[in-house]
Amino acid sequence: MQNSVWYRGESLTRLLQGVAVGAIATIVIGFGWGGWVLGSSAKEMADNASTSAVVAAIAPICADQFQRSADAADNLTALKKVSTWDQGSFVEKGGWAVMPGAKAADSGVPQACAALLSSVK
């Protein structure tokens, strides 16, 4: 059985070059514009999204705990006097960012809670 002309000599070389160029173009287009990512990048994006979701869910609870605490009006005045950078620490030290059953506040919750409280009039 004879091989087709495509599989002999210079034609075979051109065929293999075309396959290589096509594979490289597919990879470049896929990662560059197609939205493909490596497993490590996908894990990092998923971790960031889950952390953001936890902060978004818990920050309003923290703000509610703050507003229901004794001397909430005085604490709110004190919070607004503290610099923006230190407001998260103020909320964390007050214990409002710690959820019932938890030993410590989740990362990012005190700052998000302080941001919510700062917008309260």
DRENMILO-122352 format. One record per residue (C-alpha): residue in three letters; x, y, z. Coordinates in pm, whole numbers, plus 50000, padded with zeros to 5 digits. Example, Ala and Ser with C-alpha at 12.3 -4.5 7.8 and 13.67 -1.06 7.14 Angstrom:
% DRENMILO-122352
ALA512304955050780 SER513674989450714 
END
This chain:
% DRENMILO-122352
MET500005000050000 GLN501395033549899 ASN501325064150122 SER499605095050000 VAL501725123149865 TRP500975142650185 TYR502985118350393 ARG506185118050186 GLY509135141450159 GLU508555178850169 SER504805175150207 LEU505285156650536 THR507525184650661 ARG504915210850571 LEU502175190150738 LEU504135187551063 GLN504985224551054 GLY501315232851010 VAL500345210651303 ALA502985227451525 VAL501925262651425 GLY498265253751476 ALA498935239551823 ILE500945270051929 ALA498305293751790 THR495575274851977 ILE497485277352306 VAL498295314452261 ILE494715323352167 GLY493245301552442 PHE495345315952725 GLY495485351152584 TRP491895357652484 GLY489965325552549 GLY489945327752926 TRP491965296352988 VAL493855296053318 LEU496165272353497 GLY494925252353795 SER496895273754039 SER495355305753901 ALA491875290653916 LYS492425280554281 GLU493645315354369 MET490605331354203 ALA488265307354383 ASP489915314654718 ASN489605352154662 ALA485965348854562 SER485115327854868 THR486885352055102 SER485005381254948 ALA481715362654984 VAL482375355455352 VAL483255391855420 ALA480155403855232 ALA477945380355433 ILE479425386855777 ALA480055424555765 PRO476335433655796 ILE476035410356096 CYS479015427756253 ALA477415461656191 ASP474185449356350 GLN476065436656656 PHE477775470456682 GLN474495489556662 ARG472785466956917 SER475585469757171 ALA475425490957483 ASP476595526657415 ALA476265521857039 ALA475895559356979 ASP479055567257178 ASN480955539257006 LEU479845551956665 THR481055586856751 ALA484385572456868 LEU484645551356551 LYS484135581456328 LYS486875600456517 VAL489395572656453 SER491355574156127 THR490085552655843 TRP493155530255870 ASP492475522656236 GLN488705517956221 GLY489025480756149 SER491195476456457 PHE488665496256663 VAL485835472956554 GLU487975442056610 LYS489045453256961 GLY485405459757047 GLY484585423556962 TRP481775431556721 ALA483485414356426 VAL483725380956606 MET480785359056513 PRO479005337856774 GLY480895305256819 ALA484095318756664 LYS487275326856853 ALA488495354456623 ALA487235376856345 ASP487595365555986 SER490165384655785 GLY488725415755620 VAL485495415855821 PRO486465443356071 GLN487455467455793 ALA484295460155591 CYS482185464055904 ALA483865497255986 ALA483175509055631 LEU479485500455670 LEU479325518056006 SER481125549055879 SER478385554155624 VAL475685553855896 LYS474405588355986 
END
